[in-house]
Amino acid sequence: MNVFLHFRSFSRDYGGIMSALGSDSWWKKTLYITGGALLAAAAYLLHELLAIRKEQELDSKDAIILHQFSRPKNGVPSLSPFCLKIETYLRMVDLPYQNYFDGKLSPQGKMPWMEYNHEQVSGSEFIVDFLEEKLGVNLNKNLTPQERAVSRAVTKMVEEHLYWTIAYCQWVDNLEETQKLLAMSGPLSGTLKWLLGHLNGSMVRREMYGHGIGRFSKEEVYALMEKDMRTLATLLGDKKYFMGSKMSTLDATVFGHLAQAMWTLPGTRPEQLIKGELINLAMFCERMRRRFWPEWFVEVEDLYYDGDSESSGGSPTGLLDFGLFSRTDTLDDSDASTNSAGHTHTHSPDSDHSLFDSDVGTGSDNDIQLKEEKMPDLEV
């Protein structure tokens, strides 16, 4: 009888333990704790091993210090749509800036972020607002109130909706190829790429679920992405820029996101769309690349990183690591001789139009002429 009672007591205890182990809340807490520990370890490793520049005292007096992720290995300036947006915006308004690839997030946990006169600003929208207020630049000054409203609505569609579908394609559905683009070297580079890639993929999944878009199937996520891209293609039409013949902040925003589909996701649905039915979006991306990224060359026969060995002769070269960039001497606007910051520029000595006005034909004479031109004067 006593043996039977002890057996029943053990059964209840065992059942309770197994029930607790099987509960969702227990497993979620364990996963969160484990994930947090892994994230902390990854952050430490990145800080200690992957910082491109040594720690140094930054002086942001009258200088824009742009903190962002390291350059990828395939020549694209950034795998982050928001980092590419802000750096392109700075070039569009012709403001000199210093890149700092230290991997350090802002106090709000954001990237990119900037420092100017010892003030810190994070969040791409707030960075643009800050630069407009402090430095007087404004790409939207020629827009009507209605156009400004349309621009903001499209910006929110791109940054709050399309962004997540592109992130899903990069860090979930195409994770193995994306992690190959991470700029890491050394004996632990393979392990670190795997760790960072999977940590980022897990965070994207979790944040997508919280957003709501991550609760849908893969097919549904891609269907939403296609709707957004078709909307952008319709809005652009046959115009040079999204709001007409002149540039606006919206162009930097869209370029930062579509460049990921154009140059970092070979063979995927967004790449097939942008280079197929929605070719006007590809032409827009190429126009922006030529105009504001003269050091970023893309060859027709090798537009994408193919995952092969780094020693492959056809792989595109990475961007030159310029410490301080100013394109004052190279900015050339065929639509207007004065940019939003009030600087005056002259046209190319060989023609009366911008070298960046032509569309996709990357093997054209324009590309040859671009490669022969001198690079802008830079201070490091």
Contacts in CASP RR format, 6 or more apart in sequence:
PFRMAT RR
TARGET T0000
AUTHOR 0000-0000-0000
METHOD contacts of the structure
MODEL  1
MNVFLHFRSFSRDYGGIMSALGSDSWWKKTLYITGGALLAAAAYLLHELL
AIRKEQELDSKDAIILHQFSRPKNGVPSLSPFCLKIETYLRMVDLPYQNY
FDGKLSPQGKMPWMEYNHEQVSGSEFIVDFLEEKLGVNLNKNLTPQERAV
SRAVTKMVEEHLYWTIAYCQWVDNLEETQKLLAMSGPLSGTLKWLLGHLN
GSMVRREMYGHGIGRFSKEEVYALMEKDMRTLATLLGDKKYFMGSKMSTL
DATVFGHLAQAMWTLPGTRPEQLIKGELINLAMFCERMRRRFWPEWFVEV
EDLYYDGDSESSGGSPTGLLDFGLFSRTDTLDDSDASTNSAGHTHTHSPD
SDHSLFDSDVGTGSDNDIQLKEEKMPDLEV
20 26 0 8 1.000
21 27 0 8 1.000
35 199 0 8 1.000
35 202 0 8 1.000
38 195 0 8 1.000
38 199 0 8 1.000
39 199 0 8 1.000
39 203 0 8 1.000
42 192 0 8 1.000
42 195 0 8 1.000
42 196 0 8 1.000
42 199 0 8 1.000
45 188 0 8 1.000
45 192 0 8 1.000
45 195 0 8 1.000
46 103 0 8 1.000
46 192 0 8 1.000
46 196 0 8 1.000
47 103 0 8 1.000
47 104 0 8 1.000
49 188 0 8 1.000
49 192 0 8 1.000
50 70 0 8 1.000
50 103 0 8 1.000
50 184 0 8 1.000
50 192 0 8 1.000
51 101 0 8 1.000
51 102 0 8 1.000
51 103 0 8 1.000
52 70 0 8 1.000
52 101 0 8 1.000
52 102 0 8 1.000
52 183 0 8 1.000
52 321 0 8 1.000
53 100 0 8 1.000
53 101 0 8 1.000
53 102 0 8 1.000
55 102 0 8 1.000
58 65 0 8 1.000
58 100 0 8 1.000
58 115 0 8 1.000
60 115 0 8 1.000
60 116 0 8 1.000
60 117 0 8 1.000
60 118 0 8 1.000
60 119 0 8 1.000
61 117 0 8 1.000
61 118 0 8 1.000
62 116 0 8 1.000
62 117 0 8 1.000
63 96 0 8 1.000
63 97 0 8 1.000
63 98 0 8 1.000
63 116 0 8 1.000
64 90 0 8 1.000
64 95 0 8 1.000
64 96 0 8 1.000
64 97 0 8 1.000
64 98 0 8 1.000
64 114 0 8 1.000
64 115 0 8 1.000
64 116 0 8 1.000
64 131 0 8 1.000
65 97 0 8 1.000
65 98 0 8 1.000
65 100 0 8 1.000
65 114 0 8 1.000
65 115 0 8 1.000
65 116 0 8 1.000
66 86 0 8 1.000
66 87 0 8 1.000
66 90 0 8 1.000
66 97 0 8 1.000
66 98 0 8 1.000
66 99 0 8 1.000
66 100 0 8 1.000
66 112 0 8 1.000
66 114 0 8 1.000
67 100 0 8 1.000
67 102 0 8 1.000
67 103 0 8 1.000
67 104 0 8 1.000
67 106 0 8 1.000
67 111 0 8 1.000
67 112 0 8 1.000
67 113 0 8 1.000
67 114 0 8 1.000
67 115 0 8 1.000
68 78 0 8 1.000
68 80 0 8 1.000
68 83 0 8 1.000
68 86 0 8 1.000
68 87 0 8 1.000
68 99 0 8 1.000
68 100 0 8 1.000
68 101 0 8 1.000
68 103 0 8 1.000
68 111 0 8 1.000
68 112 0 8 1.000
69 78 0 8 1.000
69 79 0 8 1.000
69 80 0 8 1.000
69 83 0 8 1.000
69 101 0 8 1.000
69 103 0 8 1.000
69 111 0 8 1.000
69 112 0 8 1.000
70 101 0 8 1.000
70 103 0 8 1.000
70 182 0 8 1.000
70 183 0 8 1.000
71 77 0 8 1.000
71 78 0 8 1.000
71 101 0 8 1.000
71 183 0 8 1.000
71 318 0 8 1.000
71 319 0 8 1.000
71 321 0 8 1.000
72 78 0 8 1.000
72 79 0 8 1.000
72 181 0 8 1.000
72 182 0 8 1.000
72 183 0 8 1.000
72 264 0 8 1.000
72 305 0 8 1.000
73 180 0 8 1.000
73 181 0 8 1.000
73 182 0 8 1.000
73 183 0 8 1.000
73 305 0 8 1.000
73 310 0 8 1.000
73 318 0 8 1.000
74 181 0 8 1.000
74 263 0 8 1.000
74 264 0 8 1.000
74 304 0 8 1.000
74 305 0 8 1.000
74 315 0 8 1.000
74 316 0 8 1.000
74 318 0 8 1.000
75 296 0 8 1.000
75 305 0 8 1.000
75 316 0 8 1.000
75 317 0 8 1.000
75 318 0 8 1.000
75 319 0 8 1.000
76 84 0 8 1.000
76 181 0 8 1.000
76 259 0 8 1.000
76 263 0 8 1.000
76 264 0 8 1.000
76 296 0 8 1.000
77 83 0 8 1.000
77 84 0 8 1.000
77 87 0 8 1.000
77 293 0 8 1.000
77 296 0 8 1.000
77 319 0 8 1.000
78 84 0 8 1.000
78 87 0 8 1.000
79 170 0 8 1.000
79 178 0 8 1.000
79 181 0 8 1.000
79 182 0 8 1.000
79 260 0 8 1.000
79 264 0 8 1.000
80 111 0 8 1.000
80 112 0 8 1.000
81 159 0 8 1.000
81 163 0 8 1.000
81 166 0 8 1.000
81 256 0 8 1.000
81 257 0 8 1.000
81 259 0 8 1.000
81 260 0 8 1.000
82 111 0 8 1.000
82 112 0 8 1.000
82 123 0 8 1.000
82 124 0 8 1.000
82 159 0 8 1.000
82 256 0 8 1.000
83 111 0 8 1.000
83 112 0 8 1.000
84 255 0 8 1.000
84 256 0 8 1.000
84 259 0 8 1.000
85 124 0 8 1.000
85 252 0 8 1.000
85 253 0 8 1.000
85 255 0 8 1.000
85 256 0 8 1.000
85 257 0 8 1.000
86 112 0 8 1.000
86 114 0 8 1.000
86 124 0 8 1.000
86 127 0 8 1.000
86 128 0 8 1.000
86 252 0 8 1.000
87 97 0 8 1.000
87 99 0 8 1.000
87 112 0 8 1.000
88 252 0 8 1.000
88 255 0 8 1.000
88 256 0 8 1.000
88 288 0 8 1.000
88 292 0 8 1.000
88 293 0 8 1.000
89 128 0 8 1.000
89 131 0 8 1.000
89 139 0 8 1.000
89 249 0 8 1.000
89 252 0 8 1.000
90 97 0 8 1.000
90 131 0 8 1.000
90 325 0 8 1.000
91 292 0 8 1.000
91 293 0 8 1.000
91 325 0 8 1.000
91 327 0 8 1.000
92 139 0 8 1.000
92 247 0 8 1.000
92 251 0 8 1.000
92 252 0 8 1.000
92 292 0 8 1.000
93 131 0 8 1.000
93 137 0 8 1.000
93 139 0 8 1.000
93 339 0 8 1.000
93 340 0 8 1.000
93 341 0 8 1.000
94 326 0 8 1.000
94 327 0 8 1.000
94 328 0 8 1.000
94 331 0 8 1.000
94 339 0 8 1.000
94 341 0 8 1.000
94 343 0 8 1.000
95 131 0 8 1.000
95 135 0 8 1.000
95 137 0 8 1.000
95 326 0 8 1.000
95 341 0 8 1.000
96 324 0 8 1.000
96 325 0 8 1.000
96 326 0 8 1.000
96 328 0 8 1.000
97 114 0 8 1.000
97 324 0 8 1.000
97 325 0 8 1.000
98 323 0 8 1.000
98 324 0 8 1.000
99 321 0 8 1.000
99 322 0 8 1.000
99 323 0 8 1.000
99 325 0 8 1.000
103 111 0 8 1.000
105 111 0 8 1.000
105 113 0 8 1.000
106 113 0 8 1.000
106 120 0 8 1.000
106 122 0 8 1.000
106 123 0 8 1.000
107 120 0 8 1.000
107 122 0 8 1.000
108 122 0 8 1.000
108 123 0 8 1.000
109 122 0 8 1.000
110 122 0 8 1.000
110 123 0 8 1.000
111 122 0 8 1.000
112 122 0 8 1.000
112 123 0 8 1.000
112 124 0 8 1.000
112 127 0 8 1.000
113 120 0 8 1.000
113 121 0 8 1.000
113 122 0 8 1.000
113 123 0 8 1.000
113 127 0 8 1.000
114 120 0 8 1.000
114 121 0 8 1.000
114 122 0 8 1.000
114 127 0 8 1.000
114 130 0 8 1.000
115 121 0 8 1.000
116 130 0 8 1.000
116 134 0 8 1.000
119 130 0 8 1.000
121 127 0 8 1.000
121 130 0 8 1.000
124 159 0 8 1.000
124 253 0 8 1.000
128 249 0 8 1.000
131 137 0 8 1.000
132 138 0 8 1.000
135 341 0 8 1.000
136 340 0 8 1.000
136 341 0 8 1.000
137 340 0 8 1.000
137 341 0 8 1.000
138 340 0 8 1.000
139 247 0 8 1.000
139 248 0 8 1.000
139 249 0 8 1.000
139 251 0 8 1.000
139 252 0 8 1.000
139 340 0 8 1.000
140 148 0 8 1.000
140 151 0 8 1.000
140 248 0 8 1.000
140 249 0 8 1.000
141 340 0 8 1.000
142 246 0 8 1.000
143 151 0 8 1.000
143 243 0 8 1.000
143 248 0 8 1.000
147 243 0 8 1.000
150 243 0 8 1.000
151 242 0 8 1.000
151 243 0 8 1.000
151 248 0 8 1.000
151 249 0 8 1.000
151 250 0 8 1.000
154 232 0 8 1.000
154 235 0 8 1.000
154 242 0 8 1.000
154 250 0 8 1.000
154 254 0 8 1.000
155 249 0 8 1.000
155 250 0 8 1.000
155 253 0 8 1.000
157 228 0 8 1.000
157 231 0 8 1.000
158 228 0 8 1.000
158 232 0 8 1.000
158 253 0 8 1.000
158 254 0 8 1.000
158 257 0 8 1.000
159 253 0 8 1.000
159 257 0 8 1.000
161 213 0 8 1.000
161 224 0 8 1.000
161 228 0 8 1.000
162 225 0 8 1.000
162 228 0 8 1.000
162 229 0 8 1.000
162 232 0 8 1.000
162 257 0 8 1.000
163 257 0 8 1.000
164 207 0 8 1.000
164 208 0 8 1.000
164 211 0 8 1.000
164 213 0 8 1.000
164 214 0 8 1.000
164 221 0 8 1.000
165 213 0 8 1.000
165 221 0 8 1.000
165 222 0 8 1.000
165 224 0 8 1.000
165 225 0 8 1.000
165 228 0 8 1.000
165 270 0 8 1.000
166 225 0 8 1.000
166 257 0 8 1.000
166 260 0 8 1.000
166 261 0 8 1.000
166 265 0 8 1.000
166 270 0 8 1.000
167 204 0 8 1.000
167 208 0 8 1.000
168 204 0 8 1.000
168 208 0 8 1.000
168 214 0 8 1.000
168 221 0 8 1.000
169 222 0 8 1.000
169 225 0 8 1.000
169 261 0 8 1.000
169 265 0 8 1.000
169 268 0 8 1.000
169 269 0 8 1.000
169 270 0 8 1.000
170 178 0 8 1.000
170 260 0 8 1.000
170 264 0 8 1.000
170 265 0 8 1.000
171 178 0 8 1.000
171 197 0 8 1.000
171 200 0 8 1.000
171 201 0 8 1.000
171 204 0 8 1.000
172 201 0 8 1.000
172 204 0 8 1.000
172 205 0 8 1.000
173 218 0 8 1.000
173 268 0 8 1.000
174 265 0 8 1.000
174 268 0 8 1.000
175 197 0 8 1.000
175 198 0 8 1.000
175 201 0 8 1.000
177 265 0 8 1.000
177 266 0 8 1.000
177 305 0 8 1.000
177 307 0 8 1.000
178 197 0 8 1.000
178 264 0 8 1.000
178 265 0 8 1.000
179 193 0 8 1.000
179 194 0 8 1.000
179 196 0 8 1.000
179 197 0 8 1.000
180 193 0 8 1.000
180 305 0 8 1.000
180 307 0 8 1.000
181 264 0 8 1.000
181 305 0 8 1.000
182 193 0 8 1.000
182 196 0 8 1.000
182 197 0 8 1.000
184 190 0 8 1.000
184 192 0 8 1.000
184 193 0 8 1.000
184 196 0 8 1.000
205 214 0 8 1.000
208 214 0 8 1.000
209 215 0 8 1.000
213 221 0 8 1.000
213 224 0 8 1.000
214 221 0 8 1.000
216 224 0 8 1.000
222 269 0 8 1.000
225 269 0 8 1.000
225 270 0 8 1.000
226 269 0 8 1.000
226 273 0 8 1.000
229 258 0 8 1.000
229 261 0 8 1.000
229 270 0 8 1.000
229 273 0 8 1.000
229 274 0 8 1.000
229 278 0 8 1.000
229 281 0 8 1.000
230 278 0 8 1.000
232 242 0 8 1.000
232 254 0 8 1.000
232 258 0 8 1.000
232 278 0 8 1.000
232 281 0 8 1.000
233 277 0 8 1.000
233 278 0 8 1.000
233 280 0 8 1.000
233 281 0 8 1.000
235 242 0 8 1.000
236 242 0 8 1.000
236 280 0 8 1.000
236 281 0 8 1.000
236 284 0 8 1.000
237 280 0 8 1.000
238 280 0 8 1.000
239 245 0 8 1.000
240 284 0 8 1.000
240 287 0 8 1.000
240 357 0 8 1.000
241 247 0 8 1.000
241 248 0 8 1.000
241 251 0 8 1.000
241 284 0 8 1.000
242 248 0 8 1.000
242 250 0 8 1.000
242 251 0 8 1.000
242 254 0 8 1.000
242 284 0 8 1.000
243 250 0 8 1.000
243 251 0 8 1.000
245 335 0 8 1.000
246 335 0 8 1.000
246 336 0 8 1.000
251 284 0 8 1.000
251 288 0 8 1.000
254 284 0 8 1.000
255 284 0 8 1.000
255 285 0 8 1.000
255 288 0 8 1.000
258 274 0 8 1.000
258 281 0 8 1.000
258 284 0 8 1.000
258 285 0 8 1.000
259 285 0 8 1.000
259 288 0 8 1.000
259 289 0 8 1.000
260 270 0 8 1.000
261 268 0 8 1.000
261 270 0 8 1.000
261 271 0 8 1.000
261 273 0 8 1.000
261 274 0 8 1.000
262 271 0 8 1.000
262 274 0 8 1.000
262 275 0 8 1.000
262 282 0 8 1.000
262 285 0 8 1.000
262 303 0 8 1.000
263 298 0 8 1.000
263 303 0 8 1.000
263 304 0 8 1.000
264 304 0 8 1.000
264 305 0 8 1.000
265 271 0 8 1.000
266 303 0 8 1.000
266 304 0 8 1.000
266 305 0 8 1.000
266 306 0 8 1.000
271 304 0 8 1.000
274 281 0 8 1.000
274 282 0 8 1.000
274 285 0 8 1.000
275 282 0 8 1.000
276 282 0 8 1.000
279 360 0 8 1.000
282 360 0 8 1.000
283 359 0 8 1.000
283 360 0 8 1.000
286 298 0 8 1.000
286 359 0 8 1.000
286 360 0 8 1.000
286 361 0 8 1.000
286 362 0 8 1.000
287 356 0 8 1.000
287 357 0 8 1.000
287 358 0 8 1.000
287 359 0 8 1.000
289 296 0 8 1.000
289 298 0 8 1.000
290 355 0 8 1.000
290 356 0 8 1.000
290 358 0 8 1.000
290 366 0 8 1.000
290 367 0 8 1.000
290 370 0 8 1.000
291 354 0 8 1.000
291 356 0 8 1.000
292 327 0 8 1.000
292 356 0 8 1.000
294 327 0 8 1.000
294 330 0 8 1.000
294 370 0 8 1.000
294 373 0 8 1.000
294 375 0 8 1.000
294 376 0 8 1.000
295 319 0 8 1.000
295 320 0 8 1.000
295 322 0 8 1.000
295 375 0 8 1.000
296 319 0 8 1.000
297 316 0 8 1.000
297 317 0 8 1.000
297 367 0 8 1.000
297 371 0 8 1.000
298 316 0 8 1.000
298 362 0 8 1.000
299 314 0 8 1.000
299 316 0 8 1.000
299 362 0 8 1.000
300 361 0 8 1.000
300 362 0 8 1.000
300 363 0 8 1.000
301 314 0 8 1.000
302 314 0 8 1.000
302 315 0 8 1.000
302 316 0 8 1.000
305 315 0 8 1.000
305 316 0 8 1.000
306 312 0 8 1.000
306 315 0 8 1.000
308 315 0 8 1.000
322 378 0 8 1.000
322 380 0 8 1.000
323 378 0 8 1.000
323 379 0 8 1.000
323 380 0 8 1.000
324 378 0 8 1.000
324 379 0 8 1.000
324 380 0 8 1.000
325 376 0 8 1.000
325 378 0 8 1.000
326 376 0 8 1.000
326 377 0 8 1.000
326 378 0 8 1.000
327 376 0 8 1.000
328 343 0 8 1.000
328 345 0 8 1.000
328 376 0 8 1.000
329 376 0 8 1.000
329 377 0 8 1.000
330 373 0 8 1.000
330 376 0 8 1.000
331 339 0 8 1.000
331 343 0 8 1.000
331 345 0 8 1.000
332 345 0 8 1.000
332 346 0 8 1.000
332 347 0 8 1.000
332 348 0 8 1.000
332 354 0 8 1.000
332 355 0 8 1.000
332 356 0 8 1.000
333 339 0 8 1.000
333 345 0 8 1.000
333 354 0 8 1.000
334 347 0 8 1.000
334 353 0 8 1.000
334 354 0 8 1.000
334 357 0 8 1.000
337 344 0 8 1.000
337 345 0 8 1.000
337 346 0 8 1.000
337 347 0 8 1.000
338 344 0 8 1.000
338 345 0 8 1.000
339 345 0 8 1.000
347 353 0 8 1.000
347 354 0 8 1.000
348 354 0 8 1.000
348 355 0 8 1.000
350 369 0 8 1.000
355 366 0 8 1.000
355 369 0 8 1.000
355 370 0 8 1.000
355 373 0 8 1.000
356 366 0 8 1.000
358 364 0 8 1.000
358 366 0 8 1.000
361 367 0 8 1.000
END
